[in-house]
Amino acid sequence: MLRKDHPSGSRAAPNCSCRGPRSRRRTGPREVPVFQERSRTIPRALVKGPLPLLGPAFVTAIAYVDPGNFATNLTAGSTYGYLLVWVVVVSNLMAMLIQYLSAKVGIATGLSLPALCREHFPRPVTRGLWVQAEAVAIATDLAEVVGGALALKLLFGLPLLVGGTITAAVAFALLVLQTKGHRPFEVAITGLLAVILIGFLYDVARSGLEPLAIASGTVPRLDGPDSLLLATGMLGATVMPHAIYLHSALTSRRYARRTEPQRRALLSSQRADVVTAMTIAGVMNLLLLVVAAAALRGGAPVDTIEGAHAAFGASLGSGAALLFALALLASGFAASSVGTLAGQVVMEGFLRRHLPLVLRRLVTLAPALVVLAIGVDPTRALVVSQVVLSFGIPFALVPLVLFTRRADLMGTLVNRRLTTLVASAVAAVIIALNLVLLQQTLL
């Protein structure tokens, strides 16, 4: 039985666990630190303004412009023009809500979502959640490494296996930055996001904008069963499980154990962080679809990233093709490092186990390198990785909604009834769409 909301001004015990035997399992430190950093003086940062507190959402936003998103948006634009612009908009709004809830649960409880599952679910359930989360982490790294390898092949003609190894090495170098504190890593990831944005903006400038056509695309409509399937895939792939896990960990480690007014102020800053970062990610996806619609529609079907690169070169010039490949490379580098960090969060949260960074990198990297070594079609590998991610979405969304509606965990930051209702509807839609996508892909 859930308690009623605490009256205004009361202080809830945000980190208490459920009644019963599970509440006695907590011993020793609450959670193995993901980041090695100095404590921050939050009131002083708040005096300076919200800018110093921005960052976690920009790290997780890279999941929404990873190589898998490249493939779906290119297909949508090249096949249906501006018809599915509304899907990008709706997808971004849904992702914005989910990432906000993930940030909020970390601030309110001081624990990541995997750690909350460990504290409040039976051990067999927790172990099962860990197994599927590790599969998601491996699938995530597969997509990112393959994307980076493809970019290096397009830029320098490198074999895919060599490109995948280089992508993994660069991602590891980025991860080393987080041992110096959260800010250097966040700045590096944000810089790579900027590279992606610049590449897309240049390509849009070369292809030209059609404001009326884009505006007409915001009206929800479809064009036959194939467009329905593609729209389902775009909406179903909106939320990345590893982004949910990671976002809760980033906020919990930085902003836990604060006073109630401080936590509410922090939540306000994180709301701005999420809105800003996810808006940028949404604009990037929209730009990619717009470029594909303007430059690729009407020509030969584009069903691979290499084909899109060649088509950009033919229709927009070598500069556009170069910046497209650089954007893909930045996406692969950034998303691979973020995916590995999410894998660390998953293991520490569900199992309270810590692996050295190098070993953690190898756990998720090895399958990707094997796929590249045996010559699997990279675009097909991206599709399969998205299917695996689809399996993991319910196991992240359902606990997130359940925990954020509990006043005994969230205190005064508990969801309002309307927020829970909307979040439940969004989660149900995403899960249903992923089930449809899985059925269409596997059958």
C-alpha positions as a Markdown table, in Angstrom:
| # | Residue | x | y | z |
|---|---|---|---|---|
| 1 | Met | 0.0 | 0.0 | 0.0 |
| 2 | Leu | 1.5 | 3.4 | -1.0 |
| 3 | Arg | 1.4 | 6.3 | 1.4 |
| 4 | Lys | -0.4 | 9.5 | 0.6 |
| 5 | Asp | 1.6 | 12.5 | -0.5 |
| 6 | His | 3.4 | 14.3 | 2.3 |
| 7 | Pro | 1.9 | 17.6 | 3.3 |
| 8 | Ser | 3.7 | 20.7 | 2.0 |
| 9 | Gly | 6.8 | 21.5 | 3.9 |
| 10 | Ser | 7.3 | 18.0 | 5.4 |
| 11 | Arg | 10.5 | 16.1 | 4.8 |
| 12 | Ala | 10.1 | 12.6 | 3.4 |
| 13 | Ala | 12.7 | 9.9 | 3.9 |
| 14 | Pro | 13.5 | 9.6 | 0.2 |
| 15 | Asn | 15.9 | 6.7 | 0.5 |
| 16 | Cys | 13.9 | 4.4 | 2.7 |
| 17 | Ser | 13.2 | 0.9 | 1.3 |
| 18 | Cys | 10.1 | -1.2 | 1.3 |
| 19 | Arg | 8.9 | -2.8 | 4.5 |
| 20 | Gly | 9.8 | -6.4 | 5.1 |
| 21 | Pro | 12.9 | -8.5 | 4.8 |
| 22 | Arg | 14.3 | -6.6 | 1.8 |
| 23 | Ser | 14.7 | -3.4 | 3.9 |
| 24 | Arg | 17.4 | -5.2 | 5.9 |
| 25 | Arg | 19.6 | -6.1 | 3.0 |
| 26 | Arg | 21.3 | -2.7 | 2.8 |
| 27 | Thr | 24.8 | -3.0 | 4.3 |
| 28 | Gly | 27.9 | -1.0 | 3.7 |
| 29 | Pro | 28.1 | 1.8 | 1.2 |
| 30 | Arg | 24.9 | 2.6 | -0.7 |
| 31 | Glu | 26.3 | 2.3 | -4.1 |
| 32 | Val | 29.8 | 2.0 | -5.7 |
| 33 | Pro | 30.6 | 5.4 | -7.2 |
| 34 | Val | 30.5 | 5.7 | -10.9 |
| 35 | Phe | 32.4 | 9.0 | -10.9 |
| 36 | Gln | 35.4 | 10.1 | -8.9 |
| 37 | Glu | 34.8 | 13.7 | -8.2 |
| 38 | Arg | 34.8 | 16.3 | -5.5 |
| 39 | Ser | 31.7 | 17.4 | -3.7 |
| 40 | Arg | 29.9 | 20.4 | -5.1 |
| 41 | Thr | 28.5 | 23.4 | -3.1 |
| 42 | Ile | 25.1 | 23.4 | -4.6 |
| 43 | Pro | 23.8 | 26.7 | -3.1 |
| 44 | Arg | 26.8 | 28.5 | -4.6 |
| 45 | Ala | 26.2 | 27.0 | -8.0 |
| 46 | Leu | 22.6 | 28.0 | -7.8 |
| 47 | Val | 23.6 | 31.6 | -7.1 |
| 48 | Lys | 25.7 | 31.6 | -10.2 |
| 49 | Gly | 22.7 | 30.4 | -12.3 |
| 50 | Pro | 21.6 | 27.1 | -13.7 |
| 51 | Leu | 24.4 | 26.8 | -16.3 |
| 52 | Pro | 26.9 | 25.0 | -14.0 |
| 53 | Leu | 24.3 | 22.3 | -13.3 |
| 54 | Leu | 23.6 | 21.5 | -16.9 |
| 55 | Gly | 25.2 | 18.4 | -18.3 |
| 56 | Pro | 23.6 | 15.0 | -17.5 |
| 57 | Ala | 20.9 | 15.3 | -20.1 |
| 58 | Phe | 23.4 | 16.3 | -22.8 |
| 59 | Val | 25.3 | 13.0 | -22.1 |
| 60 | Thr | 22.2 | 10.9 | -22.4 |
| 61 | Ala | 20.9 | 12.9 | -25.4 |
| 62 | Ile | 23.6 | 11.3 | -27.5 |
| 63 | Ala | 21.6 | 8.1 | -27.4 |
| 64 | Tyr | 19.0 | 9.9 | -29.5 |
| 65 | Val | 21.4 | 10.7 | -32.3 |
| 66 | Asp | 23.3 | 7.5 | -32.4 |
| 67 | Pro | 23.9 | 5.6 | -35.7 |
| 68 | Gly | 20.6 | 3.7 | -35.3 |
| 69 | Asn | 18.8 | 7.0 | -35.5 |
| 70 | Phe | 20.8 | 7.9 | -38.6 |
| 71 | Ala | 19.4 | 4.8 | -40.3 |
| 72 | Thr | 15.8 | 5.3 | -39.4 |
| 73 | Asn | 15.6 | 9.0 | -40.2 |
| 74 | Leu | 17.5 | 8.6 | -43.5 |
| 75 | Thr | 15.0 | 5.9 | -44.5 |
| 76 | Ala | 12.0 | 8.0 | -43.5 |
| 77 | Gly | 13.1 | 11.1 | -45.4 |
| 78 | Ser | 14.4 | 9.4 | -48.5 |
| 79 | Thr | 11.2 | 7.2 | -48.9 |
| 80 | Tyr | 8.4 | 9.4 | -47.7 |
| 81 | Gly | 9.8 | 12.9 | -47.8 |
| 82 | Tyr | 8.3 | 15.1 | -45.1 |
| 83 | Leu | 5.4 | 12.9 | -44.3 |
| 84 | Leu | 6.8 | 11.6 | -41.0 |
| 85 | Val | 8.0 | 14.9 | -39.5 |
| 86 | Trp | 5.3 | 14.5 | -36.9 |
| 87 | Val | 6.7 | 11.2 | -35.8 |
| 88 | Val | 10.1 | 12.9 | -35.0 |
| 89 | Val | 8.2 | 15.6 | -33.0 |
| 90 | Val | 6.1 | 13.2 | -31.0 |
| 91 | Ser | 9.0 | 10.9 | -30.4 |
| 92 | Asn | 11.0 | 13.8 | -28.9 |
| 93 | Leu | 8.3 | 14.9 | -26.6 |
| 94 | Met | 7.9 | 11.4 | -25.3 |
| 95 | Ala | 11.6 | 11.0 | -24.7 |
| 96 | Met | 11.7 | 14.4 | -23.0 |
| 97 | Leu | 9.2 | 13.2 | -20.4 |
| 98 | Ile | 10.9 | 9.9 | -19.8 |
| 99 | Gln | 14.4 | 11.4 | -19.3 |
| 100 | Tyr | 13.0 | 14.0 | -17.0 |
| 101 | Leu | 11.5 | 11.3 | -14.8 |
| 102 | Ser | 14.9 | 9.5 | -14.9 |
| 103 | Ala | 16.7 | 12.6 | -13.7 |
| 104 | Lys | 14.1 | 13.2 | -11.0 |
| 105 | Val | 14.3 | 9.7 | -9.5 |
| 106 | Gly | 18.0 | 10.1 | -9.1 |
| 107 | Ile | 17.7 | 13.5 | -7.4 |
| 108 | Ala | 14.9 | 12.4 | -5.1 |
| 109 | Thr | 16.3 | 9.1 | -3.9 |
| 110 | Gly | 20.0 | 9.4 | -4.3 |
| 111 | Leu | 20.0 | 6.1 | -6.2 |
| 112 | Ser | 20.2 | 5.0 | -9.8 |
| 113 | Leu | 17.2 | 3.2 | -11.3 |
| 114 | Pro | 19.1 | -0.2 | -11.3 |
| 115 | Ala | 20.0 | 0.4 | -7.6 |
| 116 | Leu | 16.4 | 1.1 | -6.7 |
| 117 | Cys | 15.4 | -2.1 | -8.4 |
| 118 | Arg | 18.0 | -4.0 | -6.4 |
| 119 | Glu | 16.6 | -2.4 | -3.2 |
| 120 | His | 13.0 | -3.0 | -3.8 |
| 121 | Phe | 12.6 | -6.1 | -6.0 |
| 122 | Pro | 13.3 | -9.8 | -5.0 |
| 123 | Arg | 16.7 | -11.0 | -5.9 |
| 124 | Pro | 15.6 | -13.3 | -8.8 |
| 125 | Val | 13.9 | -10.4 | -10.4 |
| 126 | Thr | 16.9 | -8.2 | -9.9 |
| 127 | Arg | 19.2 | -10.8 | -11.5 |
| 128 | Gly | 16.8 | -11.2 | -14.4 |
| 129 | Leu | 16.8 | -7.4 | -14.9 |
| 130 | Trp | 20.6 | -7.4 | -14.9 |
| 131 | Val | 20.8 | -10.1 | -17.5 |
| 132 | Gln | 18.5 | -8.2 | -19.9 |
| 133 | Ala | 20.2 | -4.9 | -19.2 |
| 134 | Glu | 23.6 | -6.4 | -20.1 |
| 135 | Ala | 22.2 | -7.7 | -23.3 |
| 136 | Val | 20.9 | -4.2 | -24.0 |
| 137 | Ala | 24.4 | -2.7 | -23.2 |
| 138 | Ile | 26.0 | -5.2 | -25.7 |
| 139 | Ala | 23.4 | -4.3 | -28.4 |
| 140 | Thr | 24.0 | -0.6 | -27.8 |
| 141 | Asp | 27.7 | -0.9 | -28.1 |
| 142 | Leu | 27.3 | -3.0 | -31.3 |
| 143 | Ala | 25.3 | -0.2 | -32.9 |
| 144 | Glu | 27.7 | 2.5 | -31.9 |
| 145 | Val | 30.9 | 0.6 | -32.8 |
| 146 | Val | 29.5 | -0.4 | -36.2 |
| 147 | Gly | 28.4 | 3.2 | -36.8 |
| 148 | Gly | 31.9 | 4.5 | -36.0 |
| 149 | Ala | 33.5 | 1.8 | -38.1 |
| 150 | Leu | 31.3 | 2.7 | -41.1 |
| 151 | Ala | 32.2 | 6.4 | -40.7 |
| 152 | Leu | 35.9 | 5.6 | -40.7 |
| 153 | Lys | 35.5 | 3.4 | -43.8 |
| 154 | Leu | 33.7 | 6.3 | -45.6 |
| 155 | Leu | 36.3 | 8.8 | -44.6 |
| 156 | Phe | 39.5 | 6.9 | -44.9 |
| 157 | Gly | 38.6 | 3.6 | -46.5 |
| 158 | Leu | 39.6 | 1.6 | -43.4 |
| 159 | Pro | 38.4 | -2.0 | -43.0 |
| 160 | Leu | 35.4 | -2.3 | -40.7 |
| 161 | Leu | 37.3 | -4.3 | -38.1 |
| 162 | Val | 40.1 | -1.7 | -37.9 |
| 163 | Gly | 37.5 | 1.1 | -37.7 |
| 164 | Gly | 35.7 | -0.6 | -34.9 |
| 165 | Thr | 38.9 | -1.0 | -32.9 |
| 166 | Ile | 39.7 | 2.7 | -33.4 |
| 167 | Thr | 36.1 | 3.7 | -32.3 |
| 168 | Ala | 36.5 | 1.6 | -29.2 |
| 169 | Ala | 39.9 | 3.1 | -28.4 |
| 170 | Val | 38.5 | 6.7 | -28.7 |
| 171 | Ala | 35.5 | 5.8 | -26.7 |
| 172 | Phe | 37.7 | 4.5 | -23.9 |
| 173 | Ala | 39.8 | 7.7 | -24.0 |
| 174 | Leu | 36.6 | 9.7 | -23.5 |
| 175 | Leu | 35.6 | 7.5 | -20.6 |
| 176 | Val | 39.0 | 8.2 | -18.9 |
| 177 | Leu | 37.9 | 11.8 | -18.7 |
| 178 | Gln | 35.2 | 10.9 | -16.2 |
| 179 | Thr | 37.8 | 9.9 | -13.6 |
| 180 | Lys | 38.7 | 13.6 | -13.5 |
| 181 | Gly | 35.2 | 14.6 | -12.6 |
| 182 | His | 31.9 | 14.8 | -14.4 |
| 183 | Arg | 32.5 | 18.1 | -16.2 |
| 184 | Pro | 35.3 | 17.2 | -18.6 |
| 185 | Phe | 33.4 | 14.2 | -19.8 |
| 186 | Glu | 30.2 | 16.2 | -20.2 |
| 187 | Val | 32.0 | 18.9 | -22.1 |
| 188 | Ala | 33.6 | 16.3 | -24.5 |
| 189 | Ile | 30.3 | 14.7 | -25.2 |
| 190 | Thr | 28.6 | 18.0 | -25.8 |
| 191 | Gly | 31.4 | 19.0 | -28.1 |
| 192 | Leu | 30.8 | 15.8 | -30.2 |
| 193 | Leu | 27.1 | 16.7 | -30.2 |
| 194 | Ala | 28.0 | 20.1 | -31.6 |
| 195 | Val | 30.0 | 18.4 | -34.4 |
| 196 | Ile | 26.9 | 16.4 | -35.4 |
| 197 | Leu | 24.8 | 19.5 | -35.3 |
| 198 | Ile | 27.2 | 21.4 | -37.5 |
| 199 | Gly | 27.3 | 18.6 | -40.0 |
| 200 | Phe | 23.5 | 18.5 | -40.3 |
| 201 | Leu | 23.2 | 22.3 | -40.5 |
| 202 | Tyr | 25.6 | 22.4 | -43.4 |
| 203 | Asp | 23.8 | 19.7 | -45.3 |
| 204 | Val | 20.5 | 21.4 | -44.7 |
| 205 | Ala | 22.0 | 24.7 | -46.0 |
| 206 | Arg | 23.2 | 22.9 | -49.1 |
| 207 | Ser | 19.9 | 21.1 | -49.7 |
| 208 | Gly | 17.6 | 24.0 | -48.8 |
| 209 | Leu | 14.6 | 24.2 | -46.5 |
| 210 | Glu | 11.0 | 23.9 | -47.6 |
| 211 | Pro | 9.1 | 25.5 | -44.6 |
| 212 | Leu | 5.6 | 24.7 | -46.0 |
| 213 | Ala | 6.4 | 21.1 | -46.7 |
| 214 | Ile | 8.0 | 20.7 | -43.2 |
| 215 | Ala | 5.0 | 22.3 | -41.6 |
| 216 | Ser | 2.6 | 20.0 | -43.5 |
| 217 | Gly | 4.6 | 17.1 | -42.2 |
| 218 | Thr | 3.7 | 18.0 | -38.6 |
| 219 | Val | 0.1 | 16.9 | -39.3 |
| 220 | Pro | -0.2 | 13.2 | -38.3 |
| 221 | Arg | -0.9 | 11.0 | -41.3 |
| 222 | Leu | 0.4 | 8.0 | -43.1 |
| 223 | Asp | 0.7 | 6.6 | -46.6 |
| 224 | Gly | 0.0 | 2.9 | -46.5 |
| 225 | Pro | 1.2 | 0.0 | -44.3 |
| 226 | Asp | 4.9 | 0.5 | -45.1 |
| 227 | Ser | 4.8 | 4.0 | -43.7 |
| 228 | Leu | 3.0 | 2.7 | -40.7 |
| 229 | Leu | 5.7 | 0.2 | -40.0 |
| 230 | Leu | 8.4 | 2.8 | -40.4 |
| 231 | Ala | 6.5 | 5.2 | -38.1 |
| 232 | Thr | 6.2 | 2.4 | -35.6 |
| 233 | Gly | 9.9 | 1.8 | -35.7 |
| 234 | Met | 10.7 | 5.5 | -35.2 |
| 235 | Leu | 8.3 | 5.9 | -32.3 |
| 236 | Gly | 9.2 | 2.5 | -30.7 |
| 237 | Ala | 12.9 | 3.3 | -30.8 |
| 238 | Thr | 12.3 | 6.7 | -29.1 |
| 239 | Val | 13.4 | 5.6 | -25.6 |
| 240 | Met | 16.8 | 3.9 | -25.1 |
| 241 | Pro | 16.9 | 1.7 | -22.0 |
| 242 | His | 20.6 | 2.5 | -21.3 |
| 243 | Ala | 19.8 | 6.3 | -21.4 |
| 244 | Ile | 17.2 | 5.9 | -18.7 |
| 245 | Tyr | 19.6 | 3.9 | -16.5 |
| 246 | Leu | 22.5 | 6.3 | -17.0 |
| 247 | His | 20.5 | 9.5 | -16.5 |
| 248 | Ser | 19.3 | 8.4 | -13.1 |
| 249 | Ala | 22.9 | 7.5 | -12.1 |
| 250 | Leu | 24.3 | 10.8 | -13.3 |
| 251 | Thr | 21.9 | 12.9 | -11.2 |
| 252 | Ser | 22.0 | 10.6 | -8.2 |
| 253 | Arg | 25.8 | 10.7 | -7.8 |
| 254 | Arg | 25.9 | 14.5 | -8.2 |
| 255 | Tyr | 22.9 | 15.7 | -6.4 |
| 256 | Ala | 22.0 | 13.3 | -3.6 |
| 257 | Arg | 21.6 | 14.0 | 0.1 |
| 258 | Arg | 20.6 | 17.7 | -0.3 |
| 259 | Thr | 17.9 | 19.6 | 1.7 |
| 260 | Glu | 14.4 | 19.7 | 0.3 |
| 261 | Pro | 14.6 | 23.2 | -1.0 |
| 262 | Gln | 18.0 | 22.4 | -2.7 |
| 263 | Arg | 16.5 | 19.3 | -4.3 |
| 264 | Arg | 13.6 | 21.2 | -5.7 |
| 265 | Ala | 15.9 | 23.8 | -7.1 |
| 266 | Leu | 18.0 | 21.1 | -8.6 |
| 267 | Leu | 15.0 | 19.5 | -10.2 |
| 268 | Ser | 14.1 | 22.8 | -11.8 |
| 269 | Ser | 17.6 | 23.1 | -13.2 |
| 270 | Gln | 17.5 | 19.5 | -14.5 |
| 271 | Arg | 14.2 | 20.2 | -16.1 |
| 272 | Ala | 15.9 | 22.9 | -18.1 |
| 273 | Asp | 18.8 | 20.6 | -18.8 |
| 274 | Val | 16.4 | 17.9 | -20.2 |
| 275 | Val | 14.3 | 20.3 | -22.3 |
| 276 | Thr | 17.4 | 22.0 | -23.8 |
| 277 | Ala | 19.3 | 18.8 | -24.5 |
| 278 | Met | 16.4 | 16.8 | -25.9 |
| 279 | Thr | 15.3 | 19.8 | -28.0 |
| 280 | Ile | 18.7 | 19.8 | -29.6 |
| 281 | Ala | 18.6 | 16.1 | -30.2 |
| 282 | Gly | 15.1 | 16.4 | -31.7 |
| 283 | Val | 16.3 | 19.2 | -34.0 |
| 284 | Met | 19.2 | 17.0 | -35.1 |
| 285 | Asn | 16.9 | 14.1 | -36.0 |
| 286 | Leu | 14.5 | 16.5 | -37.8 |
| 287 | Leu | 17.4 | 18.0 | -39.8 |
| 288 | Leu | 18.6 | 14.6 | -40.9 |
| 289 | Leu | 15.1 | 13.7 | -42.1 |
| 290 | Val | 14.7 | 17.0 | -43.8 |
| 291 | Val | 18.1 | 16.6 | -45.6 |
| 292 | Ala | 17.1 | 13.1 | -46.7 |
| 293 | Ala | 13.7 | 14.3 | -47.9 |
| 294 | Ala | 15.2 | 17.2 | -49.9 |
| 295 | Ala | 18.3 | 15.5 | -51.3 |
| 296 | Leu | 17.5 | 11.8 | -51.6 |
| 297 | Arg | 13.8 | 11.4 | -52.3 |
| 298 | Gly | 13.0 | 10.6 | -55.9 |
| 299 | Gly | 16.3 | 8.9 | -56.6 |
| 300 | Ala | 17.4 | 5.3 | -56.2 |
| 301 | Pro | 16.2 | 3.8 | -52.9 |
| 302 | Val | 18.6 | 4.4 | -50.0 |
| 303 | Asp | 18.6 | 1.4 | -47.7 |
| 304 | Thr | 22.2 | 1.7 | -46.3 |
| 305 | Ile | 24.3 | 4.4 | -44.6 |
| 306 | Glu | 26.9 | 3.9 | -47.3 |
| 307 | Gly | 24.3 | 4.5 | -50.0 |
| 308 | Ala | 23.1 | 7.7 | -48.2 |
| 309 | His | 26.7 | 9.0 | -48.1 |
| 310 | Ala | 27.2 | 8.4 | -51.8 |
| 311 | Ala | 23.8 | 10.0 | -52.6 |
| 312 | Phe | 24.7 | 13.1 | -50.6 |
| 313 | Gly | 27.9 | 13.4 | -52.5 |
| 314 | Ala | 26.2 | 13.1 | -55.8 |
| 315 | Ser | 23.3 | 15.6 | -55.0 |
| 316 | Leu | 24.9 | 18.0 | -52.5 |
| 317 | Gly | 28.6 | 17.8 | -53.2 |
| 318 | Ser | 31.6 | 16.3 | -51.6 |
| 319 | Gly | 31.5 | 18.7 | -48.7 |
| 320 | Ala | 28.1 | 17.6 | -47.6 |
| 321 | Ala | 29.1 | 13.9 | -47.8 |
| 322 | Leu | 32.3 | 14.7 | -45.8 |
| 323 | Leu | 30.3 | 16.4 | -43.0 |
| 324 | Phe | 27.7 | 13.6 | -43.0 |
| 325 | Ala | 30.5 | 11.1 | -42.4 |
| 326 | Leu | 32.1 | 13.3 | -39.7 |
| 327 | Ala | 28.7 | 13.6 | -38.0 |
| 328 | Leu | 28.4 | 9.8 | -38.1 |
| 329 | Leu | 31.9 | 9.4 | -36.7 |
| 330 | Ala | 31.2 | 11.8 | -33.8 |
| 331 | Ser | 28.0 | 10.0 | -33.1 |
| 332 | Gly | 29.8 | 6.6 | -33.0 |
| 333 | Phe | 32.5 | 7.9 | -30.7 |
| 334 | Ala | 30.2 | 9.7 | -28.2 |
| 335 | Ala | 27.5 | 7.0 | -28.2 |
| 336 | Ser | 30.0 | 4.2 | -27.6 |
| 337 | Ser | 31.5 | 5.8 | -24.6 |
| 338 | Val | 28.1 | 6.7 | -23.2 |
| 339 | Gly | 26.9 | 3.1 | -23.8 |
| 340 | Thr | 29.9 | 1.7 | -21.9 |
| 341 | Leu | 29.3 | 4.0 | -19.0 |
| 342 | Ala | 25.7 | 2.9 | -18.9 |
| 343 | Gly | 26.9 | -0.7 | -18.7 |
| 344 | Gln | 29.0 | 0.2 | -15.7 |
| 345 | Val | 25.9 | 1.8 | -14.1 |
| 346 | Val | 23.9 | -1.4 | -14.8 |
| 347 | Met | 26.4 | -3.7 | -13.1 |
| 348 | Glu | 27.0 | -1.5 | -10.1 |
| 349 | Gly | 23.3 | -0.8 | -9.6 |
| 350 | Phe | 21.8 | -4.3 | -10.1 |
| 351 | Leu | 24.6 | -6.3 | -8.5 |
| 352 | Arg | 26.7 | -3.8 | -6.5 |
| 353 | Arg | 29.7 | -5.1 | -8.4 |
| 354 | His | 32.4 | -2.9 | -10.0 |
| 355 | Leu | 34.6 | -3.9 | -13.0 |
| 356 | Pro | 37.7 | -2.0 | -14.0 |
| 357 | Leu | 37.0 | 0.4 | -16.9 |
| 358 | Val | 39.2 | -1.6 | -19.3 |
| 359 | Leu | 37.4 | -4.9 | -18.5 |
| 360 | Arg | 34.0 | -3.2 | -18.7 |
| 361 | Arg | 34.9 | -1.9 | -22.1 |
| 362 | Leu | 35.9 | -5.3 | -23.3 |
| 363 | Val | 32.7 | -6.9 | -22.1 |
| 364 | Thr | 30.5 | -4.9 | -24.5 |
| 365 | Leu | 33.1 | -4.4 | -27.2 |
| 366 | Ala | 34.0 | -8.1 | -27.9 |
| 367 | Pro | 30.6 | -9.0 | -29.6 |
| 368 | Ala | 30.8 | -5.9 | -31.8 |
| 369 | Leu | 34.3 | -6.7 | -33.0 |
| 370 | Val | 33.3 | -10.4 | -33.7 |
| 371 | Val | 30.4 | -9.2 | -35.8 |
| 372 | Leu | 32.7 | -6.9 | -37.8 |
| 373 | Ala | 35.4 | -9.6 | -38.1 |
| 374 | Ile | 33.0 | -12.3 | -39.6 |
| 375 | Gly | 31.7 | -9.9 | -42.2 |
| 376 | Val | 28.1 | -9.4 | -41.1 |
| 377 | Asp | 26.4 | -6.6 | -43.1 |
| 378 | Pro | 26.8 | -3.5 | -40.9 |
| 379 | Thr | 23.3 | -2.1 | -41.7 |
| 380 | Arg | 21.8 | -5.5 | -40.9 |
| 381 | Ala | 23.8 | -5.5 | -37.6 |
| 382 | Leu | 22.3 | -2.1 | -36.8 |
| 383 | Val | 18.7 | -3.4 | -37.3 |
| 384 | Val | 19.3 | -6.5 | -35.1 |
| 385 | Ser | 20.8 | -4.3 | -32.4 |
| 386 | Gln | 17.6 | -2.1 | -32.4 |
| 387 | Val | 15.5 | -5.3 | -32.0 |
| 388 | Val | 17.5 | -6.3 | -28.9 |
| 389 | Leu | 17.0 | -2.8 | -27.5 |
| 390 | Ser | 13.3 | -3.1 | -28.0 |
| 391 | Phe | 13.2 | -6.1 | -25.7 |
| 392 | Gly | 14.8 | -4.1 | -22.9 |
| 393 | Ile | 12.5 | -1.1 | -23.0 |
| 394 | Pro | 9.6 | -2.4 | -20.8 |
| 395 | Phe | 12.1 | -3.4 | -18.1 |
| 396 | Ala | 13.3 | 0.2 | -17.8 |
| 397 | Leu | 10.1 | 2.1 | -18.3 |
| 398 | Val | 7.8 | 0.1 | -15.9 |
| 399 | Pro | 10.1 | 0.4 | -12.8 |
| 400 | Leu | 10.7 | 4.1 | -13.6 |
| 401 | Val | 7.0 | 4.9 | -13.6 |
| 402 | Leu | 6.3 | 2.7 | -10.5 |
| 403 | Phe | 9.1 | 4.3 | -8.5 |
| 404 | Thr | 8.4 | 8.0 | -9.4 |
| 405 | Arg | 4.8 | 7.6 | -8.3 |
| 406 | Arg | 5.7 | 6.5 | -4.8 |
| 407 | Ala | 5.7 | 9.2 | -2.1 |
| 408 | Asp | 7.6 | 7.1 | 0.3 |
| 409 | Leu | 10.6 | 7.1 | -2.1 |
| 410 | Met | 10.2 | 10.4 | -3.8 |
| 411 | Gly | 9.1 | 12.6 | -0.9 |
| 412 | Thr | 7.7 | 16.0 | -2.1 |
| 413 | Leu | 9.2 | 15.3 | -5.6 |
| 414 | Val | 6.6 | 12.5 | -6.1 |
| 415 | Asn | 4.8 | 12.6 | -9.5 |
| 416 | Arg | 1.5 | 14.4 | -9.6 |
| 417 | Arg | -1.4 | 12.1 | -10.6 |
| 418 | Leu | -1.5 | 13.7 | -14.0 |
| 419 | Thr | 2.2 | 13.1 | -14.6 |
| 420 | Thr | 1.9 | 9.5 | -13.6 |
| 421 | Leu | -1.1 | 9.1 | -15.9 |
| 422 | Val | 0.7 | 10.7 | -18.9 |
| 423 | Ala | 3.9 | 8.7 | -18.2 |
| 424 | Ser | 1.9 | 5.5 | -17.9 |
| 425 | Ala | 0.2 | 6.2 | -21.3 |
| 426 | Val | 3.5 | 7.0 | -22.9 |
| 427 | Ala | 5.1 | 3.9 | -21.5 |
| 428 | Ala | 2.2 | 1.8 | -22.7 |
| 429 | Val | 2.4 | 3.3 | -26.2 |
| 430 | Ile | 6.1 | 2.8 | -26.5 |
| 431 | Ile | 5.9 | -0.8 | -25.3 |
| 432 | Ala | 3.0 | -1.6 | -27.6 |
| 433 | Leu | 4.8 | -0.1 | -30.6 |
| 434 | Asn | 8.0 | -2.1 | -29.8 |
| 435 | Leu | 5.9 | -5.3 | -29.6 |
| 436 | Val | 4.5 | -4.5 | -33.1 |
| 437 | Leu | 8.0 | -3.7 | -34.3 |
| 438 | Leu | 9.4 | -7.0 | -33.0 |
| 439 | Gln | 6.6 | -8.9 | -34.6 |
| 440 | Gln | 7.2 | -7.3 | -38.0 |
| 441 | Thr | 10.9 | -7.7 | -37.8 |
| 442 | Leu | 11.1 | -11.3 | -36.5 |
| 443 | Leu | 8.1 | -12.9 | -38.3 |
